[in-house]
Amino acid sequence: MSEFERKKILVWCLGLYAVTTLLAMAPMNIGAALVFLGLIFSAGSFSNLKKLFVKEYRENRGSRIFLKLSLLLAGACALSLLAALIWPVWIGKHQIQIRFFPDLLKAWYLFWPFVLVVALRQLKSRDVVQVLSIWIFTFLVMAVIGVIQHKTGWPRKQPIPLTSLYHSTLFLGHHLSIASILIFPFFATLELLSNREKAKCSWVNKKLLWVGAIAGAITLYATYSRTLWLALPLGILIWLLGVIPKKWRAPSVVTAGLLAIAASQLPMIQSRLNSQMGQLDRYRLWQVNYEFFKARPLTGVGWKHTYEAAENSFKQKETHGEIYFVGHAHNMVLEMAAGTGIVGLLAWLFWVGGTLYLCWKAVKASKTAPNLGWGIFCALIVLQLNGLTQVNFWEGKVIHQLMWVMAWVLLWQKWPKSGKA
């Protein structure tokens, strides 16, 4: 088989993965496996694949920075598990069960963008655009389905309490997954609407992009996530400030503020914002995870073991028939602090700050095609704001999408040979 044919197989593997990142967990994992196999096949041998990884690391400073950030975060997570294994964590009479290697397996996601960017760099410019096009078009289809689902419940009914409408969950299973996944292609679509040359996409039909943007906004609204209702307008405002001329920025801020105030007065939104549903549950989880952090401030109770710790802590408190809601910390800062201690929290904050920095550098990059860095930067801000009331970063479906877009951010880097940023 010729090199051209092998590269074409890699294009289709990446295109398939682009689709699966917006579908469901099982297809995402299958898509990722196919991309890795496609990359091995395209390289021709494991020794050639190793050379591609070494070349990426040596020649692209952005990839080096990202890899070091991911190693730091993975190391901090591993340290928390090792500490909990050597010095066991007891919650009442229950010992937190640490299975070091199985628990650490999820860390592979942190290195996945490095593999993806190596795969993307094997493609010609038109093939890169084709893969991006598949991702954007899949978002358009999912967004339209989300609007239909909000009204009819199809394809999976999840009623919104006290209304005749339904949460938009698509095939992802949960409305909060939508809130942290669709934000990335949504902002990418806004970028294409603002300037099609940013992606050099001759295929782009502005009417289709408008359909995708409007349907996407409705689908995100239909998640009924109060945090997203606050975070998304802020993200859109930041995005607008980056694309409109300076003379229009102040009027735009005022106009956006007035529209937000007007929208917040709508009865349906007022009812949701003022609802007490879930607030006590979250407060209890925040409180108990803060207690875990105080008990083990350096390395926490063990990465991804806050659920187990909270469950056993609440069992001791369930008196007089009162049932406690059990879950993760429902706040990314508290999740990292309780699970991995100050070491893991700082490593995660470095990772978040570093990826935002890389996104900003992608915005400033020269004509690397395609470049939608500003949209991804704004989506990352919305993702972190969403994380104030949920543990979205470590959710498998969300992290697939996050690492997919981080690979594109690495692709868009353009660093001088001197190494100066």
C-alpha positions in Angstrom: 0.0 0.0 0.0 1.4 3.4 -1.0 2.1 6.2 1.5 -0.8 8.2 0.0 -3.2 5.4 0.8 -1.9 5.0 4.3 -2.3 8.7 5.0 -5.9 8.6 3.6 -6.7 5.9 6.1 -5.4 8.2 8.8 -7.6 11.0 7.6 -10.7 8.9 7.8 -9.7 7.6 11.3 -9.3 11.2 12.5 -12.6 12.2 10.8 -14.4 9.3 12.5 -13.0 10.3 15.9 -14.1 13.9 15.2 -17.7 12.5 14.9 -17.5 10.3 18.0 -16.2 13.1 20.3 -19.8 14.5 20.0 -21.6 11.1 20.4 -21.1 8.9 23.4 -18.4 7.3 25.5 -18.1 3.9 23.8 -17.7 5.4 20.3 -15.2 7.9 21.6 -12.9 5.1 22.9 -13.3 3.1 19.7 -12.5 6.2 17.7 -9.4 7.0 19.8 -8.2 3.4 19.3 -8.7 3.6 15.5 -6.7 6.9 15.4 -3.8 5.3 17.2 -3.9 2.3 14.9 -4.2 4.6 11.9 -1.2 6.5 13.1 0.9 3.4 13.5 -0.2 2.2 10.0 0.6 5.6 8.5 4.1 5.7 10.1 4.8 2.2 8.7 6.6 0.9 11.8 6.9 1.5 15.6 10.4 2.9 15.1 9.1 5.5 12.6 6.3 6.3 15.0 8.9 6.9 17.8 10.8 9.2 15.4 7.6 11.2 14.8 7.0 11.6 18.6 10.6 12.7 19.1 10.4 15.1 16.2 7.2 16.7 17.6 8.8 17.1 21.0 12.0 18.6 19.7 10.6 21.0 17.0 7.4 22.3 18.7 7.8 24.2 21.9 4.0 24.3 22.5 4.0 20.5 22.5 6.9 20.4 24.9 5.1 22.7 27.3 1.9 20.7 27.1 3.7 17.4 27.7 5.5 18.8 30.8 2.2 20.2 32.2 0.5 16.8 31.7 3.4 14.9 33.3 3.2 17.3 36.3 -0.5 16.7 36.7 -0.3 13.0 36.2 2.6 12.8 38.6 0.6 14.7 41.3 -2.4 12.3 40.8 -0.1 9.3 41.1 1.5 10.8 44.2 -2.0 11.2 45.9 -2.7 7.5 45.2 0.7 6.3 46.4 0.3 8.3 49.6 -3.2 6.9 50.2 -1.8 3.4 49.6 1.2 3.8 52.0 -0.7 5.8 54.6 -4.3 4.5 54.4 -7.3 6.8 54.5 -10.0 5.9 57.0 -13.5 7.3 56.9 -15.0 6.1 60.1 -14.5 2.3 59.9 -14.0 2.3 56.2 -10.6 2.3 54.5 -10.4 3.9 51.1 -9.6 1.2 48.6 -6.7 2.2 46.4 -5.9 0.2 43.3 -2.9 2.1 42.1 -2.5 1.0 38.5 -6.3 0.7 37.6 -6.9 4.1 39.4 -4.1 5.7 37.4 -5.2 4.5 34.0 -7.4 7.5 33.3 -4.2 9.7 33.2 -3.7 8.5 29.6 -6.1 11.3 28.5 -3.6 13.9 29.5 -1.1 12.7 26.9 -3.6 12.0 24.2 -3.4 15.5 22.6 0.4 14.8 22.0 -0.5 11.7 20.0 -3.3 13.5 18.1 -1.2 16.4 17.1 1.4 14.0 15.7 -1.4 12.4 13.7 -2.7 15.8 12.4 0.8 16.9 11.4 1.0 13.9 9.0 -1.9 15.4 6.9 -1.9 17.8 4.1 -3.6 21.2 4.7 -6.7 20.2 2.7 -7.0 17.0 4.8 -6.7 19.0 8.0 -9.5 21.2 6.9 -11.6 18.1 5.9 -11.2 16.7 9.5 -12.2 20.0 11.0 -15.2 20.3 8.6 -16.4 16.9 9.8 -16.3 18.0 13.4 -18.2 21.2 12.7 -20.8 19.5 10.6 -21.4 16.9 13.3 -21.9 19.7 15.7 -24.5 21.2 13.4 -26.4 18.0 13.2 -26.2 17.4 17.0 -27.4 21.0 17.7 -30.5 20.5 15.5 -31.2 17.2 17.2 -30.8 19.0 20.6 -33.5 21.6 19.6 -35.9 18.8 18.6 -35.1 16.9 21.8 -35.9 20.0 23.9 -39.4 20.0 22.5 -40.2 16.3 22.0 -37.8 14.4 24.2 -36.4 12.4 21.2 -34.1 10.5 21.1 -33.9 10.2 24.9 -36.4 11.7 27.3 -35.1 13.5 30.4 -38.0 15.8 31.6 -37.2 19.2 33.0 -39.0 19.5 36.4 -42.1 21.6 36.5 -42.2 22.1 32.7 -43.5 20.2 29.6 -40.0 20.4 28.0 -37.0 18.1 28.1 -33.3 18.4 28.8 -31.0 18.4 25.7 -28.8 15.3 26.4 -28.4 14.1 22.8 -26.6 10.7 23.0 -24.3 11.7 25.8 -26.6 10.7 28.6 -26.6 13.8 30.8 -27.4 17.4 30.3 -24.4 18.6 32.1 -22.1 16.7 29.7 -23.6 18.7 26.9 -22.9 21.9 28.9 -19.2 21.2 28.9 -18.8 19.5 25.5 -20.8 21.4 22.9 -19.2 24.7 24.0 -16.1 23.9 22.0 -17.6 23.4 18.5 -20.1 26.2 19.4 -17.3 28.8 19.8 -15.4 27.3 16.8 -18.6 27.9 14.8 -18.7 31.5 16.0 -15.1 31.9 14.9 -15.9 30.7 11.4 -18.9 33.0 11.3 -16.6 36.0 12.2 -14.0 35.2 9.5 -14.0 32.1 7.3 -10.4 32.8 6.3 -9.4 31.8 9.8 -9.9 28.2 8.9 -9.4 28.6 5.1 -12.5 26.5 4.7 -13.9 27.0 1.2 -16.7 24.5 2.1 -18.2 26.9 4.7 -21.7 28.0 4.0 -22.6 30.9 6.2 -26.3 29.9 6.3 -25.3 26.5 7.7 -23.0 28.1 10.2 -25.8 30.4 11.4 -28.1 27.3 11.8 -25.4 25.6 13.8 -24.7 28.7 16.0 -28.4 29.3 16.7 -29.3 25.7 17.2 -26.2 25.2 19.4 -27.1 28.2 21.6 -30.7 26.8 22.1 -29.3 23.3 22.8 -26.9 24.7 25.4 -29.7 26.7 27.0 -31.8 23.6 27.1 -29.3 21.9 29.3 -30.9 24.0 32.1 -27.6 24.3 33.8 -27.7 27.5 35.9 -24.0 27.8 35.9 -23.8 27.6 32.1 -26.6 30.2 31.8 -24.1 32.6 33.6 -20.9 31.3 32.1 -21.9 31.1 28.4 -23.0 34.8 28.0 -19.8 35.8 29.7 -17.8 33.6 27.3 -19.6 35.0 24.3 -19.0 38.6 25.6 -15.2 37.9 25.9 -15.3 36.4 22.4 -17.0 39.5 21.0 -14.5 41.8 22.6 -11.7 39.8 20.7 -13.3 40.1 17.3 -15.1 43.4 17.0 -13.3 46.8 16.4 -12.3 48.7 19.5 -14.8 51.5 18.9 -17.6 49.1 19.2 -16.4 47.3 22.3 -17.9 49.6 24.9 -21.4 49.8 23.2 -21.3 46.0 22.8 -20.6 45.5 26.5 -23.5 47.8 27.5 -25.8 46.1 25.0 -24.9 42.6 26.1 -25.4 43.6 29.7 -28.9 45.0 29.0 -29.8 41.9 27.1 -28.6 39.7 29.9 -30.6 41.6 32.5 -33.7 41.5 30.3 -33.3 37.7 29.7 -32.8 37.1 33.4 -36.3 38.5 34.1 -38.1 35.9 31.9 -40.4 33.8 34.2 -38.8 30.5 33.1 -35.3 31.7 33.8 -36.3 33.4 37.1 -37.9 30.1 38.2 -34.8 28.1 37.5 -32.4 30.6 39.0 -34.4 30.9 42.2 -35.0 27.2 42.5 -33.4 25.6 45.6 -33.3 22.2 44.0 -29.9 20.6 44.5 -28.4 23.5 46.4 -28.3 21.7 49.8 -26.9 18.6 48.2 -24.0 20.6 46.7 -23.4 22.5 49.9 -23.1 19.2 51.8 -20.6 17.8 49.3 -18.6 21.0 49.3 -18.5 20.9 53.1 -17.4 17.3 53.4 -14.7 17.6 50.7 -13.3 20.6 52.5 -13.1 18.4 55.6 -11.2 15.8 53.6 -8.8 18.5 52.4 -8.2 19.7 56.0 -7.6 16.1 57.1 -5.0 15.4 54.4 -3.9 18.8 53.0 -0.8 17.6 51.1 -2.0 14.7 49.0 -5.7 14.3 49.7 -7.7 11.1 50.0 -6.6 9.8 46.6 -7.3 10.9 43.1 -10.9 10.1 42.0 -11.7 8.7 45.5 -13.8 11.6 46.8 -17.0 9.8 45.8 -16.1 6.8 47.9 -15.0 9.0 50.8 -18.2 11.1 50.7 -20.4 8.1 50.5 -18.9 6.6 53.7 -18.8 9.9 55.5 -22.5 10.5 54.8 -23.4 6.9 55.9 -22.3 7.9 59.4 -24.6 11.0 59.3 -27.8 9.4 57.9 -30.0 9.5 61.0 -33.7 9.8 61.5 -34.3 8.5 57.9 -32.6 11.5 56.3 -30.9 10.5 53.0 -27.8 12.3 51.8 -27.0 12.8 48.1 -23.7 11.1 47.2 -21.4 12.2 44.5 -18.1 13.8 43.6 -17.2 17.3 45.0 -19.3 19.2 42.4 -16.5 21.8 42.3 -13.2 21.2 40.4 -11.1 23.2 42.9 -12.5 21.2 45.9 -12.3 17.9 43.9 -8.6 18.4 43.3 -8.0 19.7 46.8 -9.8 16.9 48.5 -8.6 14.1 46.2 -5.0 15.2 45.5 -4.3 17.8 48.1 -2.5 21.1 47.6 0.1 19.3 45.4 -2.5 18.1 42.9 -4.5 21.3 43.1 -1.5 23.4 42.2 -0.5 21.0 39.4 -4.1 21.2 38.0 -4.1 25.0 38.2 -0.7 25.0 36.3 -2.3 22.8 33.7 -5.3 25.0 33.3 -3.2 28.2 33.2 -0.7 26.6 30.8 -3.4 25.5 28.3 -5.0 28.9 28.3 -1.5 30.4 27.6 -1.0 27.9 24.7 -4.4 28.9 23.4 -3.5 32.6 23.6 -0.2 31.8 21.7 -2.3 30.0 19.1 -4.4 33.2 18.7 -1.2 35.1 18.0 0.2 32.4 15.7 0.9 33.2 12.0 -1.1 31.7 9.1 -1.2 28.1 10.3 -4.4 26.6 8.8 -6.9 26.3 10.3 -6.7 28.6 13.4 -9.7 29.0 15.6 -7.7 29.6 18.8 -9.7 32.6 20.1 -12.9 30.6 20.1 -11.2 27.7 21.9 -9.7 30.1 24.4 -13.2 31.4 25.3 -14.7 27.9 25.4 -11.9 26.9 27.9 -13.0 29.8 30.2 -16.6 28.6 30.0 -15.5 25.1 30.8 -13.7 26.3 34.0 -16.7 28.4 35.1 -18.9 25.3 34.6 -16.4 23.5 36.9 -17.5 25.7 39.8 -20.5 23.5 40.3 -19.5 20.2 38.7 -16.5 18.0 38.2 -16.5 18.3 34.4 -12.7 18.1 33.8 -12.4 14.4 34.7 -15.6 13.2 33.1 -14.6 10.8 30.3 -16.9 12.3 27.6 -15.8 15.8 28.4 -12.1 15.0 28.6 -12.3 13.3 25.2 -13.6 16.6 23.7 -11.2 18.7 25.7 -8.1 16.8 24.6 -9.4 16.8 21.0 -9.4 20.6 20.9 -6.1 20.8 22.8 -4.5 18.8 20.0 -5.7 21.5 17.6 -4.3 24.2 19.8 -0.9 22.4 19.6 -1.3 22.2 15.9 -1.8 26.0 15.6 1.3 26.8 17.5 4.0 28.7 15.6 7.1 29.1 17.6 10.3 30.9 16.4 13.3 28.6 16.0 15.2 30.7 18.6 12.7 29.4 21.2 11.5 32.9 22.1 7.7 33.1 22.5 
